[in-house]
């Protein structure tokens, strides 16, 4: 059984789009593989509802912990008089592990996003031994964000397997080269860039998403 954690440099980096693309790709080209999607916890509405709408996952739950307020989990939990109980999350994750060949785990926010008052997403990735891919939105300042997140991953001993650059808005080839030069990013981080996801006006076009995922270097993520 393999597991892949998909995180980003921040919220709205494109984690959900990449997760959807990767699942659509696996569903189309590797239909014999039993793939699951897992979102450890969610605040507000969004990803678990989208995955349920797009895919017939045939799994008991996608997100074992959910809080209504779209805030950092410990704050959102407090507003409901609750705590972030990671035992519940681990039990649901362990159960899904027994049922799937591959699990795509979408993180909440970025590597530095808090899960509890003591733990971040990076801590969870390390403690649960989750190989990780970092999704980076192509925009001004993204190089510094990549360097900072890779430094956090190294400090936290996260198994960072690659970087995916994502066009969160329409950009030209020249802008991509100037804002997110692959050679410079790889030189500064020593982490491979697995490819670029183009801007999609319809982020729910599964055929197109599968095609886009097929253009990325996925072997190191899901077959190694």
VMD Tcl script that draws the C-alpha trace (Angstrom):
set ca {
  {0.00 0.00 0.00}
  {1.26 3.44 -0.91}
  {0.25 6.82 0.41}
  {0.92 10.29 -0.96}
  {0.40 13.52 0.96}
  {-0.45 16.51 -1.22}
  {0.32 19.83 0.40}
  {1.03 23.35 -0.77}
  {2.90 26.50 0.03}
  {-0.37 28.03 1.26}
  {-4.13 27.83 0.94}
  {-5.45 28.11 -2.64}
  {-2.20 26.72 -4.03}
  {-4.05 24.15 -6.11}
  {-3.87 21.05 -3.91}
  {-7.45 20.07 -4.70}
  {-6.98 20.52 -8.44}
  {-3.83 18.38 -8.39}
  {-5.46 15.71 -6.22}
  {-8.45 15.61 -8.56}
  {-6.20 15.40 -11.62}
  {-4.12 12.61 -10.13}
  {-7.18 10.60 -9.11}
  {-8.77 11.09 -12.57}
  {-5.52 9.95 -14.19}
  {-5.27 6.81 -12.05}
  {-8.94 6.03 -12.55}
  {-8.58 6.23 -16.32}
  {-5.22 4.55 -16.90}
  {-4.96 2.21 -13.89}
  {-8.56 1.15 -13.23}
  {-7.47 -2.03 -11.43}
  {-5.83 0.05 -8.69}
  {-8.00 0.73 -5.67}
  {-7.39 4.42 -4.96}
  {-8.83 6.40 -2.07}
  {-8.93 10.10 -1.23}
  {-8.46 11.19 2.37}
  {-8.72 14.66 3.87}
  {-7.70 14.27 7.55}
  {-9.73 17.26 8.66}
  {-11.59 20.13 7.08}
  {-12.82 23.49 8.27}
  {-15.68 25.05 6.38}
  {-17.04 23.48 3.19}
  {-15.19 22.50 0.05}
  {-13.01 19.52 -0.71}
  {-14.88 16.57 0.75}
  {-18.08 17.79 -0.89}
  {-16.31 18.20 -4.23}
  {-14.73 14.73 -4.15}
  {-18.06 13.15 -3.27}
  {-19.63 14.95 -6.22}
  {-16.95 14.08 -8.77}
  {-16.06 10.50 -7.88}
  {-17.72 7.28 -6.75}
  {-15.17 6.62 -4.04}
  {-17.02 3.78 -2.29}
  {-15.38 4.56 1.04}
  {-17.08 5.18 4.37}
  {-15.68 8.65 4.85}
  {-13.31 11.14 3.25}
  {-12.92 13.50 6.19}
  {-13.25 12.07 9.72}
  {-13.04 15.48 11.42}
  {-14.96 18.54 10.25}
  {-15.55 21.93 11.83}
  {-17.96 24.52 10.47}
  {-15.86 27.70 10.71}
  {-13.31 28.14 7.89}
  {-10.45 28.83 10.31}
  {-7.32 27.08 11.56}
  {-8.47 23.73 13.05}
  {-7.69 24.43 16.72}
  {-9.57 27.75 16.52}
  {-12.49 26.24 14.56}
  {-12.72 23.38 17.08}
  {-12.74 25.78 20.02}
  {-15.67 27.68 18.54}
  {-17.66 24.45 18.82}
  {-16.35 23.57 22.28}
  {-14.34 20.68 20.86}
  {-10.74 19.57 20.36}
  {-8.86 18.25 17.34}
  {-8.75 14.54 18.17}
  {-6.11 12.99 15.92}
  {-6.92 9.52 17.25}
  {-10.16 9.68 15.29}
  {-8.24 10.72 12.18}
  {-5.64 7.97 12.58}
  {-8.27 5.27 13.08}
  {-10.11 6.32 9.92}
  {-6.84 6.51 7.98}
  {-5.69 3.08 9.20}
  {-9.03 1.58 8.22}
  {-8.81 3.04 4.72}
  {-5.26 1.73 4.38}
  {-6.60 -1.80 4.65}
  {-8.98 -1.19 1.74}
  {-6.87 0.66 -0.83}
  {-3.72 0.17 -2.92}
  {-3.02 3.91 -2.92}
  {-4.35 6.76 -0.81}
  {-4.14 10.39 -1.86}
  {-4.09 12.46 1.32}
  {-4.88 16.13 0.83}
  {-3.46 18.33 3.57}
  {-5.18 21.31 5.12}
  {-3.37 24.46 3.96}
  {0.41 24.34 3.67}
  {3.18 22.46 5.44}
  {3.27 25.11 8.16}
  {-0.49 25.15 8.70}
  {-1.51 24.27 12.26}
  {-3.47 21.13 13.01}
  {-3.41 21.53 16.78}
  {-1.69 24.02 19.06}
  {1.39 21.78 19.00}
  {1.40 20.19 15.53}
  {1.59 21.39 11.94}
  {0.97 19.56 8.68}
  {4.74 19.00 8.45}
  {4.70 17.27 11.84}
  {1.86 15.01 10.71}
  {3.70 14.13 7.49}
  {6.78 13.16 9.51}
  {5.00 11.29 12.29}
  {2.83 9.29 9.90}
  {5.70 8.71 7.44}
  {3.84 10.24 4.48}
  {5.76 10.79 1.23}
  {4.84 14.33 0.16}
  {4.44 16.44 -2.96}
  {4.43 20.23 -2.72}
  {2.04 22.20 -4.95}
  {3.24 25.73 -5.69}
  {1.07 28.45 -7.26}
  {2.90 30.35 -9.98}
  {2.88 33.98 -8.90}
  {5.26 36.72 -7.80}
  {7.09 35.58 -4.68}
  {6.57 31.85 -5.24}
  {10.33 31.13 -5.32}
  {10.73 32.39 -1.76}
  {7.68 30.36 -0.71}
  {9.16 27.21 -2.23}
  {12.51 27.71 -0.52}
  {10.84 28.35 2.86}
  {8.56 25.32 2.58}
  {11.36 23.01 1.49}
  {13.45 24.26 4.42}
  {10.54 23.45 6.75}
  {10.20 20.00 5.18}
  {13.90 19.32 5.68}
  {13.83 20.58 9.25}
  {10.79 18.42 10.02}
  {12.26 15.40 8.19}
  {9.40 15.20 5.70}
  {9.91 12.86 2.75}
  {9.47 15.49 0.03}
  {9.36 13.69 -3.31}
  {8.74 16.55 -5.70}
  {7.27 19.93 -6.55}
  {4.35 20.63 -8.89}
  {3.97 24.16 -10.24}
  {0.39 25.27 -10.73}
  {-1.02 28.12 -12.80}
  {-3.73 29.46 -10.51}
  {-4.53 32.17 -13.06}
  {-3.88 32.60 -16.79}
  {-0.17 33.24 -17.39}
  {1.99 33.25 -20.50}
  {4.96 30.97 -21.09}
  {7.25 33.94 -20.52}
  {5.59 34.74 -17.21}
  {5.96 31.12 -16.10}
  {9.65 31.19 -16.97}
  {10.18 34.48 -15.13}
  {8.03 33.85 -12.06}
  {8.85 30.18 -11.49}
  {12.06 29.21 -13.32}
  {12.40 25.45 -12.89}
  {16.19 25.43 -13.00}
  {16.48 28.04 -10.25}
  {13.90 26.32 -8.03}
  {15.63 22.95 -8.36}
  {19.02 24.49 -7.75}
  {17.88 26.28 -4.58}
  {15.92 23.35 -3.14}
  {17.54 20.21 -4.55}
  {13.99 18.89 -5.06}
  {12.79 17.84 -8.53}
  {10.05 19.85 -10.25}
  {7.64 17.25 -11.63}
  {5.93 19.56 -14.09}
  {3.55 22.46 -14.57}
  {-0.23 22.34 -14.36}
  {-1.76 24.88 -16.77}
  {-4.62 27.16 -15.79}
  {-8.02 25.48 -16.16}
  {-11.20 27.50 -16.46}
  {-13.15 24.32 -15.62}
  {-11.32 22.56 -12.79}
  {-13.91 19.75 -12.84}
  {-13.23 18.56 -16.40}
  {-11.99 15.08 -15.45}
  {-10.89 14.13 -18.96}
  {-8.74 17.25 -19.24}
  {-7.41 16.84 -15.72}
  {-6.36 13.26 -16.42}
  {-4.57 14.43 -19.55}
  {-2.75 17.16 -17.62}
  {-1.68 14.72 -14.91}
  {-0.35 12.41 -17.61}
  {2.06 15.15 -18.67}
  {3.66 15.28 -15.22}
  {6.49 13.08 -13.95}
  {4.34 10.85 -11.81}
  {6.43 7.68 -11.65}
  {8.48 8.90 -8.67}
  {5.26 9.71 -6.81}
  {3.10 6.66 -7.22}
  {5.27 3.87 -8.55}
  {8.43 4.17 -6.41}
}
mol new
graphics top color blue
foreach p $ca { graphics top sphere $p radius 0.5 }
foreach p [lrange $ca 0 end-1] q [lrange $ca 1 end] { graphics top cylinder $p $q radius 0.2 }
display resetview
